[in-house]
Amino acid sequence: MDILVGLQWGDEGKGKFIDHICSQYDVVARFNGGANAGHSIYYQQQKITLKLLPSGVFYPKTLNVIGTGVVVNPIQLQEELGLLMAIDPTLEVSKRLLLSAKAHLVLPTHKYFDIVFEENPAYRTIGTTKNGIAPAYANKILRQNLRLGDVYRPQFESEFRAMVERQYSELEAFSCVLPPYAVLVDEFLAAVEFLKTLSIVDTELYVNQALKEGKKVLAEGAQATMLDIDHGTYPYVTSSSTIAGGACTGLGVSPTKVGEIFGVTKAYTTRVGEGVFPTEIFGAEAEELRQKGGEFGSNTKRPRRVGWLDLPALKYAIMMNGVTQLILTKADILNERAEVLLCTHYEVDGAIHAYFSTNLKEEHINPQFKVMEGWDFDFQNVIAKEDLPPSFIAFLHFIEQEVEVPVTFLSTGPKREEIIELPVSILN
């Protein structure tokens, strides 16, 4: 099983790279997160954002798995499947989709708890997507939630109504603006009926059997390393394990089955929401980069914060995941710049730090930058390493030497075909 993860604070372009390599895999499996994650892929000249579905849905021979580590909102899943059917009915995604019976449901009240936590001054504001992901995971840990396999149990509806009624009352106590209780419940139960038409199974059995038969499995991660619930910039993180190790727990696969670990990074850095961001830039320069790079949330459309490439954070993420191959995206956005900056280390109270640490306070971090010669060439004409100019080759060399992992793929534009493979010899 190969694993793909994001190495920054999300939005690195994971969906595009997964789409690029999907044809090589028999199974593509999501292992974490929920509909708060958006992987953008171009299909039939349209930009499509997949929120819950694995990125193998556009390949007719690929089996797609939503694993145990994912939390599923049946309303959003039905809408997403409906959207794909409207775009291309021949995809028949439902016939190639397996959902883990152990994956947890996002209940209709969960997103309103997200709203309360974000808008009530009594709680910490972290800038979530307000999709109810954290409350779903919280109730999972509290053992007060329902799983996908539960929808077949005779007592499901009565247990569901009891949970939602209790939570609805709790939300009313917060003076939360809510739709009528009956509307909330009926809409969800209608989506549950649709959910029952899909294949809800013990997906870990299918994935492990596929590996036993020699089939190729790609584990697809949502969000990114620096948003990991344990190893990210807590509390401004997501609610699940986003690192490579999370693929094993989220899919029920032994670490001994892991092969390649692909890590995706932009040539610069972005993040959405609150939290530490040592290399952030502001003002007109930031706005220019944001507009040129289309740095707005796939789901929320919120403007992303932008900054220079942070090598201490990247090295930390590579170490955490055991990355074997690096994929570089959006270098084309930095085109036409006379100079490009990279943060090589942090200076904190006179001490030098080569790796990111969650113990470092942002107000004490003084990022140290290396200024490199920029580049100005047509990325769309690049089909091989030989087409890259010396200044860009130097940029790639420097990254590889610093992180000690080869850049094996380079995105040359937003379209699904605009990506090239770089031979490892580029290190020489």
Backbone torsions as a table, in degrees:
resi	resn	phi	psi	omega
1	MET	NA	126.6	173.6
2	ASP	-96.0	155.2	-176.2
3	ILE	-128.5	140.1	173.9
4	LEU	-121.5	129.5	-178.7
5	VAL	-134.6	156.2	170.7
6	GLY	-86.9	146.0	-173.3
7	LEU	-110.3	4.3	-179.8
8	GLN	-123.7	-132.2	179.2
9	TRP	-106.1	29.5	178.8
10	GLY	97.3	171.9	175.5
11	ASP	64.8	30.1	-177.0
12	GLU	-81.7	-13.6	-175.5
13	GLY	101.8	28.9	-179.0
14	LYS	-60.8	-41.7	-176.5
15	GLY	-59.0	-41.4	-179.4
16	LYS	-64.0	-44.7	-178.6
17	PHE	-68.1	-40.3	177.1
18	ILE	-59.5	-44.7	178.2
19	ASP	-58.4	-36.4	-178.3
20	HIS	-66.9	-36.6	-175.2
21	ILE	-103.0	-2.9	-175.3
22	CYS	-56.1	-36.8	-176.9
23	SER	-61.6	-16.4	179.9
24	GLN	-85.6	-6.7	-172.9
25	TYR	-118.0	146.3	176.7
26	ASP	-84.8	-29.1	-177.3
27	VAL	-135.4	133.1	171.5
28	VAL	-120.5	126.0	-171.2
29	ALA	-128.6	125.6	172.0
30	ARG	-79.7	135.0	-176.3
31	PHE	-117.0	-5.8	-177.7
32	ASN	-157.1	171.2	173.2
33	GLY	77.2	-172.0	179.4
34	GLY	-145.9	-146.9	-178.1
35	ALA	-79.7	12.7	173.2
36	ASN	-83.6	-8.4	-178.4
37	ALA	-104.2	138.4	178.4
38	GLY	-127.3	116.5	174.5
39	HIS	-102.0	115.7	-176.1
40	SER	-92.1	130.2	-178.5
41	ILE	-136.2	140.1	174.9
42	TYR	-91.3	125.7	179.2
43	TYR	-140.0	126.2	-177.3
44	GLN	51.1	46.9	177.0
45	GLN	66.6	13.1	178.5
46	GLN	-116.2	142.3	174.6
47	LYS	-87.8	117.4	-176.9
48	ILE	-117.4	130.2	178.3
49	THR	-104.1	113.6	176.6
50	LEU	-87.6	125.8	-177.3
51	LYS	-102.6	-41.7	179.6
52	LEU	-115.7	-34.6	-174.2
53	LEU	-72.9	142.3	174.3
54	PRO	-64.6	157.9	-173.6
55	SER	-78.4	-0.1	177.4
56	GLY	-84.6	4.9	-174.6
57	VAL	-65.5	-20.6	-177.4
58	PHE	-87.6	1.0	-179.8
59	TYR	-113.7	114.1	-169.6
60	PRO	-62.2	-19.6	-179.3
61	LYS	-100.2	4.0	-176.5
62	THR	-97.0	129.6	173.7
63	LEU	-85.3	134.4	-177.8
64	ASN	-113.5	135.5	-175.1
65	VAL	-125.3	131.2	168.8
66	ILE	-103.3	109.0	-169.0
67	GLY	-81.9	177.5	-176.2
68	THR	-62.2	-31.0	-177.7
69	GLY	-75.3	-5.7	-179.1
70	VAL	-90.6	148.7	170.5
71	VAL	-108.3	133.3	-166.9
72	VAL	-117.0	124.2	170.2
73	ASN	-95.9	109.9	-174.7
74	PRO	-63.5	-28.5	178.1
75	ILE	-66.6	-47.3	179.9
76	GLN	-67.4	-36.1	178.5
77	LEU	-64.8	-43.1	177.9
78	GLN	-62.1	-41.9	179.2
79	GLU	-63.9	-41.0	-178.1
80	GLU	-67.3	-41.9	177.1
81	LEU	-65.0	-38.2	177.6
82	GLY	-64.0	-38.7	178.7
83	LEU	-62.8	-44.2	-179.5
84	LEU	-67.2	-37.6	177.7
85	MET	-63.7	-37.1	179.4
86	ALA	-67.9	-34.0	-179.7
87	ILE	-75.0	-44.1	-178.1
88	ASP	-153.7	94.5	-178.3
89	PRO	-60.5	-23.1	-177.3
90	THR	-71.7	-12.4	-179.6
91	LEU	-64.5	-35.1	179.8
92	GLU	46.4	52.4	-174.6
93	VAL	-60.3	-40.0	-176.6
94	SER	-57.8	-30.8	-179.4
95	LYS	-77.5	-14.0	-178.3
96	ARG	-117.4	27.7	-175.7
97	LEU	-126.0	126.9	174.0
98	LEU	-116.2	134.2	177.9
99	LEU	-114.8	136.2	179.3
100	SER	-68.6	129.6	176.7
101	ALA	-65.5	-19.1	-178.2
102	LYS	-93.9	-6.9	176.7
103	ALA	-66.7	145.8	-176.0
104	HIS	-91.2	151.1	178.4
105	LEU	-85.5	143.0	167.5
106	VAL	-91.7	111.1	-177.0
107	LEU	-76.7	158.7	-175.3
108	PRO	-65.3	-19.6	177.9
109	THR	-83.8	-17.8	-173.1
110	HIS	-62.0	-40.6	-178.0
111	LYS	-66.5	-26.6	179.2
112	TYR	-75.4	-30.5	171.6
113	PHE	-65.5	-38.3	175.1
114	ASP	-57.3	-43.7	-179.9
115	ILE	-63.6	-43.7	179.0
116	VAL	-59.6	-48.0	-177.5
117	PHE	-64.0	-33.1	-179.2
118	GLU	-78.8	-31.5	-171.0
119	GLU	-107.0	-16.0	179.7
120	ASN	-85.4	124.2	-177.0
121	PRO	-64.0	-13.3	178.9
122	ALA	-74.7	-12.6	-177.1
123	TYR	-116.9	157.9	178.2
124	ARG	-72.5	131.8	177.3
125	THR	-94.8	125.1	-178.9
126	ILE	-121.7	-7.2	177.3
127	GLY	84.1	48.8	179.7
128	THR	-78.3	172.2	177.4
129	THR	-82.6	-4.8	178.2
130	LYS	60.2	39.7	177.0
131	ASN	-102.0	4.5	177.0
132	GLY	80.9	16.2	-175.8
133	ILE	-69.7	-48.5	-178.9
134	ALA	-61.7	-46.9	177.1
135	PRO	-59.7	-34.7	178.0
136	ALA	-65.0	-46.7	177.7
137	TYR	-65.7	-37.1	179.7
138	ALA	-62.2	-44.6	179.8
139	ASN	-70.6	-27.6	172.9
140	LYS	-61.1	-48.6	-179.6
141	ILE	-66.6	-35.1	177.8
142	LEU	-74.7	-7.5	-176.6
143	ARG	60.5	39.6	-179.8
144	GLN	-124.6	37.3	-176.4
145	ASN	-132.1	177.3	177.9
146	LEU	-118.1	148.3	-179.5
147	ARG	-109.1	165.9	-176.8
148	LEU	-58.9	-39.9	-179.8
149	GLY	-63.6	-21.0	-179.3
150	ASP	-68.5	-18.9	-175.7
151	VAL	-63.5	-18.2	179.6
152	TYR	-89.3	-9.5	-178.1
153	ARG	-77.2	140.8	-177.9
154	PRO	-57.7	-32.2	-176.5
155	GLN	-90.4	6.2	-176.7
156	PHE	-56.2	-51.6	-173.2
157	GLU	-63.5	-40.0	-179.5
158	SER	-67.2	-39.1	178.3
159	GLU	-68.2	-41.2	178.1
160	PHE	-60.2	-47.9	-179.0
161	ARG	-62.6	-38.9	-179.9
162	ALA	-64.9	-42.9	178.9
163	MET	-63.4	-48.4	-175.6
164	VAL	-68.5	-36.3	178.6
165	GLU	-63.6	-42.9	178.4
166	ARG	-64.1	-45.9	-178.6
167	GLN	-67.8	-34.5	177.8
168	TYR	-61.5	-42.0	178.5
169	SER	-65.2	-39.7	178.2
170	GLU	-63.0	-40.4	179.1
171	LEU	-67.9	-37.2	176.8
172	GLU	-62.0	-34.6	178.7
173	ALA	-65.8	-23.4	175.5
174	PHE	-87.4	2.6	-175.9
175	SER	60.4	34.1	179.1
176	CYS	-74.8	136.8	177.0
177	VAL	-76.7	119.0	-173.6
178	LEU	-126.6	151.4	169.1
179	PRO	-71.3	164.7	177.1
180	PRO	-55.5	142.8	-177.3
181	TYR	-54.4	-45.1	-177.1
182	ALA	-62.4	-38.8	179.5
183	VAL	-65.2	-44.2	-179.7
184	LEU	-59.0	-47.4	-176.7
185	VAL	-70.3	-46.3	-175.9
186	ASP	-64.7	-40.4	179.2
187	GLU	-62.3	-42.1	-178.8
188	PHE	-67.8	-45.4	-178.3
189	LEU	-65.2	-31.6	175.6
190	ALA	-64.9	-40.4	177.5
191	ALA	-68.2	-32.0	176.7
192	VAL	-63.9	-38.0	176.8
193	GLU	-61.9	-39.2	174.9
194	PHE	-64.6	-40.8	-179.3
195	LEU	-56.6	-36.0	-177.8
196	LYS	-67.5	-16.5	178.4
197	THR	-82.1	-8.8	-179.9
198	LEU	-94.8	171.5	-179.7
199	SER	-89.2	105.3	177.1
200	ILE	-106.5	110.6	-170.0
201	VAL	-139.4	179.1	171.8
202	ASP	-82.7	87.9	-171.1
203	THR	-63.2	-26.3	-179.8
204	GLU	-62.7	-30.7	177.3
205	LEU	-67.2	-42.5	179.8
206	TYR	-65.5	-45.2	-177.9
207	VAL	-65.5	-44.9	-179.9
208	ASN	-67.5	-34.7	177.1
209	GLN	-67.8	-38.9	177.3
210	ALA	-60.5	-43.8	178.4
211	LEU	-64.5	-39.4	179.3
212	LYS	-62.8	-33.4	-179.5
213	GLU	-83.3	1.6	178.1
214	GLY	84.8	12.4	178.3
215	LYS	-78.8	156.9	-177.2
216	LYS	-95.8	129.0	-178.2
217	VAL	-120.2	132.5	174.6
218	LEU	-113.8	121.9	176.2
219	ALA	-90.8	121.4	-174.1
220	GLU	-104.2	120.2	179.8
221	GLY	-93.5	146.9	174.3
222	ALA	-105.5	160.9	-173.5
223	GLN	57.4	-138.8	-174.5
224	ALA	-163.8	169.8	-173.4
225	THR	-55.7	-44.9	-175.2
226	MET	-73.7	-1.0	174.8
227	LEU	-109.1	7.9	180.0
228	ASP	-60.0	139.4	-175.9
229	ILE	-61.1	-31.2	-179.3
230	ASP	-99.7	-40.9	-170.1
231	HIS	-109.2	2.8	178.9
232	GLY	-91.0	-168.2	-175.4
233	THR	-84.5	66.1	-179.2
234	TYR	-58.3	139.1	8.3
235	PRO	-89.6	2.9	-176.2
236	TYR	-88.3	66.5	-174.5
237	VAL	-135.3	178.1	173.1
238	THR	-89.3	-172.4	-170.7
239	SER	-108.7	14.5	-177.5
240	SER	-138.8	174.1	177.6
241	SER	-84.0	117.1	-175.3
242	THR	-101.0	-5.5	-174.7
243	ILE	-89.2	172.9	-175.2
244	ALA	-57.1	-37.3	177.8
245	GLY	-60.6	-28.9	178.6
246	GLY	-67.1	-23.0	177.5
247	ALA	-66.0	-36.0	-179.7
248	CYS	-68.4	-45.2	179.4
249	THR	-74.5	-36.6	-177.6
250	GLY	-71.5	-21.9	179.9
251	LEU	-114.3	-11.3	-178.6
252	GLY	75.3	41.5	-179.2
253	VAL	-121.1	137.7	-179.5
254	SER	-66.6	144.6	175.3
255	PRO	-58.8	-22.9	179.8
256	THR	-69.0	-12.5	-178.8
257	LYS	-92.8	-1.3	-174.2
258	VAL	-83.1	135.2	177.2
259	GLY	-108.7	-106.6	179.7
260	GLU	-75.5	145.9	173.3
261	ILE	-123.8	105.5	-179.7
262	PHE	-86.3	132.7	176.6
263	GLY	-120.0	130.1	-176.8
264	VAL	-107.4	132.6	177.0
265	THR	-139.6	146.8	170.2
266	LYS	-79.2	165.4	175.0
267	ALA	-77.8	-7.7	171.2
268	TYR	-137.2	-169.7	-174.1
269	THR	-126.7	143.9	173.0
270	THR	-139.4	160.6	167.5
271	ARG	-156.5	156.3	178.5
272	VAL	-112.9	141.0	177.9
273	GLY	87.4	-169.5	-175.8
274	GLU	-80.7	170.2	173.1
275	GLY	124.0	167.9	-176.4
276	VAL	-61.4	141.9	179.8
277	PHE	-156.9	81.7	-171.0
278	PRO	-59.8	-31.9	-173.3
279	THR	-103.4	17.9	-176.9
280	GLU	-62.4	140.8	174.4
281	ILE	-116.6	158.9	-172.3
282	PHE	-132.7	176.2	172.2
283	GLY	74.2	-152.8	-174.4
284	ALA	-62.7	-38.5	-179.7
285	GLU	-63.6	-42.1	178.1
286	ALA	-64.7	-43.2	-178.7
287	GLU	-65.4	-37.6	177.8
288	GLU	-62.5	-45.2	179.5
289	LEU	-65.4	-41.0	179.9
290	ARG	-61.7	-44.8	-178.4
291	GLN	-70.5	-44.6	-178.5
292	LYS	-65.1	-36.2	-178.8
293	GLY	-89.2	-2.4	-178.3
294	GLY	60.7	42.0	-173.5
295	GLU	-84.3	76.5	176.2
296	PHE	-136.3	141.0	-173.1
297	GLY	-53.7	136.8	-179.5
298	SER	-61.6	-36.1	-179.3
299	ASN	-97.2	-49.2	-170.7
300	THR	-89.6	-20.0	-174.9
301	LYS	66.5	11.7	177.2
302	ARG	-67.4	141.5	175.8
303	PRO	-64.8	133.8	178.1
304	ARG	-84.2	147.5	170.3
305	ARG	-74.1	145.4	-175.3
306	VAL	-129.6	154.1	179.2
307	GLY	-166.4	178.4	-179.6
308	TRP	-75.9	162.5	179.1
309	LEU	-60.6	129.7	-175.8
310	ASP	-105.9	98.2	-176.9
311	LEU	-70.9	-36.5	175.1
312	PRO	-59.1	-40.8	177.5
313	ALA	-69.1	-38.5	180.0
314	LEU	-66.5	-41.6	178.4
315	LYS	-64.4	-39.2	176.6
316	TYR	-59.6	-46.3	-177.9
317	ALA	-66.9	-40.0	178.9
318	ILE	-64.3	-42.7	177.0
319	MET	-61.2	-45.4	-176.0
320	MET	-62.7	-34.3	-175.9
321	ASN	-97.1	-18.6	-173.8
322	GLY	69.2	42.1	-175.3
323	VAL	-61.0	135.5	178.4
324	THR	-106.7	-24.5	178.6
325	GLN	-139.3	138.1	-178.1
326	LEU	-108.1	135.1	177.0
327	ILE	-114.1	124.5	-177.4
328	LEU	-106.6	126.7	-179.5
329	THR	-120.0	160.1	172.2
330	LYS	61.0	22.7	171.2
331	ALA	-65.0	-26.0	179.1
332	ASP	-66.0	-24.1	179.1
333	ILE	-69.1	-26.3	179.3
334	LEU	-87.0	3.7	-179.9
335	ASN	-60.1	151.2	177.5
336	GLU	74.0	11.3	175.5
337	ARG	-91.5	138.1	177.7
338	ALA	-68.9	-34.1	-179.0
339	GLU	-137.0	149.3	175.3
340	VAL	-128.2	134.5	-177.8
341	LEU	-104.4	146.4	172.3
342	LEU	-134.3	135.4	174.6
343	CYS	-82.0	121.3	-176.9
344	THR	-95.4	-30.1	178.8
345	HIS	-164.9	170.0	176.2
346	TYR	-108.2	141.8	169.3
347	GLU	-106.2	119.0	-178.2
348	VAL	-127.3	109.9	179.5
349	ASP	52.3	40.9	177.0
350	GLY	87.8	-10.2	179.9
351	ALA	-98.7	147.5	-179.3
352	ILE	-98.8	131.8	179.1
353	HIS	-121.4	120.4	-179.7
354	ALA	-88.1	-19.0	-179.0
355	TYR	-121.5	149.3	174.0
356	PHE	-66.2	145.5	174.2
357	SER	-137.6	134.2	179.1
358	THR	-69.7	-10.4	177.9
359	ASN	-83.2	-11.7	-178.8
360	LEU	-78.1	134.3	177.0
361	LYS	-89.5	131.1	-172.9
362	GLU	-58.0	-35.9	-177.0
363	GLU	-68.5	-14.0	178.3
364	HIS	-99.1	-9.6	-176.5
365	ILE	-83.4	125.2	175.0
366	ASN	-114.7	95.1	-176.3
367	PRO	-65.3	136.9	179.2
368	GLN	-105.7	126.5	-172.0
369	PHE	-109.2	146.7	167.9
370	LYS	-104.7	128.5	178.4
371	VAL	-96.0	123.8	-179.2
372	MET	-117.7	154.3	177.5
373	GLU	-63.6	134.1	179.3
374	GLY	-76.8	-171.7	-178.8
375	TRP	-142.4	155.6	179.5
376	ASP	-147.9	94.7	179.2
377	PHE	-153.0	167.7	-176.8
378	ASP	-87.7	103.5	-178.2
379	PHE	-61.8	-28.9	-177.1
380	GLN	-69.1	-16.1	177.0
381	ASN	-91.5	0.1	-177.9
382	VAL	-82.9	120.5	175.9
383	ILE	-125.1	-7.9	-179.4
384	ALA	-155.5	167.0	-179.6
385	LYS	-56.1	-35.5	-176.4
386	GLU	-64.8	-18.0	-179.0
387	ASP	-83.0	-7.0	-176.6
388	LEU	-86.6	137.1	179.9
389	PRO	-74.4	158.9	-177.3
390	PRO	-56.0	-38.9	-177.8
391	SER	-65.1	-35.6	178.8
392	PHE	-75.7	-37.9	174.9
393	ILE	-58.5	-41.2	179.0
394	ALA	-62.6	-39.0	177.4
395	PHE	-61.4	-46.7	178.6
396	LEU	-63.4	-45.8	179.2
397	HIS	-55.6	-46.0	-176.2
398	PHE	-63.2	-43.9	178.2
399	ILE	-60.1	-48.4	-178.2
400	GLU	-60.9	-42.3	-179.9
401	GLN	-66.0	-37.2	-179.2
402	GLU	-71.2	-41.9	-174.0
403	VAL	-97.0	-11.8	176.8
404	GLU	61.7	36.3	175.3
405	VAL	-139.5	136.7	-178.8
406	PRO	-74.3	143.1	170.4
407	VAL	-84.5	110.8	-173.5
408	THR	-103.4	-15.8	177.2
409	PHE	-137.9	143.2	179.7
410	LEU	-130.1	123.4	174.6
411	SER	-79.5	132.3	-177.9
412	THR	-112.6	5.9	179.8
413	GLY	171.7	178.0	-173.9
414	PRO	-77.3	-22.6	-173.9
415	LYS	-73.8	156.3	-173.2
416	ARG	-62.1	-30.2	-179.0
417	GLU	-86.8	-6.8	-175.9
418	GLU	-87.6	70.1	177.7
419	ILE	-155.0	138.5	-178.8
420	ILE	-126.8	154.1	175.9
421	GLU	-93.8	134.0	178.6
422	LEU	-104.9	128.5	177.7
423	PRO	-65.9	148.2	-179.9
424	VAL	-60.0	-20.0	-179.9
425	SER	-62.2	-12.6	177.3
426	ILE	-60.4	-19.5	178.5
427	LEU	-74.0	-20.0	-174.3
428	ASN	-82.7	NA	NA
